[in-house]
Amino acid sequence: MQMAKQTAEQRGDSGYVFTLEFPSYLPVMTYCENEAFRKEIYEAFVTRASDMGPHAGKWDNTEVMQEILALRKEQSELLGFDNYAEYSIAKKMAKSTEQVIGFLENLAGKSKLAASAQYEELCEFARKQYGKTELYAWDMVFYSEKLKEQKFDISEEALRPYFPAPRVLLGMFEVVRRLYDIEIELNAEVVTWHKDVQTFNVRKNGETIARFYLDLYARPNKQGGAWMDECRVRREVHGATDEGTKVQLPVAFLTCNFTGPVGKDPSLLTHNEVVTLFHEFGHGLHHMLTKVSVAGVSGINGVAWDAVELPSQFMENWCWQSEALGFISGHYQSGEVLPEAMLEKMLAGKNFQSAIALVRQLEFALFDFRLHMEFDPEAKDQVQNILNDVRAKYGVVEAPSFNRFQHGFGHIFGGGYAAGYYSYKWAEVLSADAFSLFEADGIFNRQTGEKFLVSVLEQGGSVDPMEMFVSFMGREPKVEALLKQDGIVA
């Protein structure tokens, strides 16, 4: 509410302004008691740039999506592939379209029963506790939060005061110091594009080896979401000076859209946002710690797309470790670390509705991959029909007829994940399996950290990702590691 009021003031309005930016949208869906308002915000959010909703047809992406898909199909055929999915995986870790579909359907089959049970539990809870006889899409997050609070007596909002952004940053830097023996220090001399943006140097053995810009907070006209991208890549620069060949240091952009400081208080992050920050920083480390000096395979460049999420998802694991939370957390007023009782509740709720979340991501991945495998420029309503078919087979929460999620699916239409959204789950298997070695050796075991640094982070795209994984683990990955991590199997 404070943020909505501050947004109104920044716009010269009175009262409260809620937007479709995620830091505004998600709290409404999670905590707003007014169902009519939740539905209004939900409908506006899931009909963005479509033929439905409050702005129906005004910014409709239907023809744009058709054109993108048709051009992709044409491109893949010109290059000798039957479809864009085949073209997409030609340089990925997966070896065939059949392997990808099999991987996704295997995970979906193993998790749908658990997801259905979790959904039935939520419906029963809403019926008994609130007299809600039918759950709609705009009710899911709201009642899920209520159930989570009842089962584990904790909420994301209750955790916020213990995760002020400055403390979380220092804690995150301490994690990588312990793992990889690198130091991160603020560089206040660099002029940036906004007052909220900070610059940091990455140092090892007393030398600066990389740099990154950190842009944490949401603001008007800033692109939503969270991501890492390269500013400069590590590469050899010939004849740049009289001294001959010089190595250009890698520089990264790390961008999030968290709620900024309100009044005199620092930005307070939810634990989910802490996980997001660690995720993007994992990408940044992959880019910045590379030892490869050939631009095309340096850092994140040339890395198979379905393996590029391994370092990012791998970093998320430390957000759930009590040893790490001891210095990642600290109450913004008292400095008190996250109390043991709250930590135990948070860990107990870690896998709350994990199967529902997994199935939802598998829906997106199967829709994306099948769309790029099966697309026919002459077929009518194929995009919607494929999505409907995937939902009918694997979905557990029914989407309303006006839902046009695909019209805002930036990952596959504008973000580089076309026929590659499965990469998140593929890499999550790698991540869960790799972290199991740290669970065995100790989460801050310096030798294991060095092994991951040398085997994975330093290699960029210069080595086949399966070779990198086997070099670290001594074997190929096992899908059961993810199901175990998510609490779906024992």
ABEGO torsion letter per residue (X at the ends): XAAAAAAAAAAGBBEBBBBABAAAAAAAAAABABAAAAAAAAAAAAABGBABEAABGAABAAAAAAAAAAAAAAAAAAAGBABAAAAAAAABABABAAAAAAAAAAAAAAAAAAAAAAAAAAAAAAAAAAGBABBBAAAAAAAAAAAAAAAAGBBAAAAAAABBAAAAAAAAAAAAAAAAGBBBBBBAABBBABAABBBBBBBBGGBBABBBBBBABBBBGBBBEBBBBBABBBBBBBGABAAEBBBBBBBBBBBBBBBBBBEABBBBBBAAAAAAAAAAAAAAAAAAABABABAAABEABGBBAAAAAAAAAAAAAAAABAAAAAAABEBAAAGBBBBAAAAAAAAAAAABGAAAAAAAAAAAAAAAAAAAAABBAABBGAAAAAAAAAAAAABABBBBAABAAAAABAAAAAAGABGAAAAAAAAAAAAAAAAAAAAAAEAABAAAAAAAAAAAAAAEAABBAAAAAAAAAGBBBBAAAAAAAAGABX
